[in-house]
Amino acid sequence: MKQLLCIIISCLAAFPLMGQTAMLLPIVVIGNDTFPSYQIPDIIVVSKRTFKDPLEQSRFNQLKRNVTIVYPYAKEAGTIFREINSTMSSLDKKRERKKFMKLKEDELDELFEGDLKNLTVTQGEILCKLVARETGMSVYDLITEFKNPVSAFYWNKMSQFLGYSLRYEYNPQQEKDIEFIVRSLEGIY
């Protein structure tokens, strides 16, 4: 039994030695001394959030769930917005731009229409806020720029019927909870 225990301990003691690899570090020479140097990345420490009551915690948890659901769509919208802007600036003729926009619209409908139709009203409102955050423009302005003002007016009236506006300009100071959740999803917090 002692021999088995000694074998196990010696194997476990030698195990970390097998995984070591050589790593070259930059050095700093001060006088006659040489020191290895390594830059440690900054970290942000955030304390655990406390809530006044269980209802407030429940609302925050629901907001976090909704933001987690719609954030990938907003991130993708920001990427597509930048791609469309770069392509549109290279196109000279109005006809080419219109053809490109129609092609892109059909492509986006195919990709996202089914998923976006299944969102709740609250998730739709949060999506509009996050798209405004990612693109720097309200959803109303995006529709006006890429589609037409009549469509923007129509969809804004539809959103007002549901209780929010597409003209929302994202302000991180007003939306502290959403900003906190998004930053934690991005790994900044």
Secondary structure, 3 states (H helix, E strand, C coil): CHHHHHHHHHHHHHHHHHCCCCCCCCEEEECCEEEECCCCCCCCCCCCCCCCCHHHHHHHHHHHHHHHHHHHHHHHHHHHHHHHHHHHHHCCCHHHHHHHHHHHHHHHHHHHHHHHHCCCHHHHHHHHHHHHHHHCCCHHHHHHHHCCHHHHHHHHHHHHHHCCCCCCCCCCCCCHHHHHHHHHHHCCC
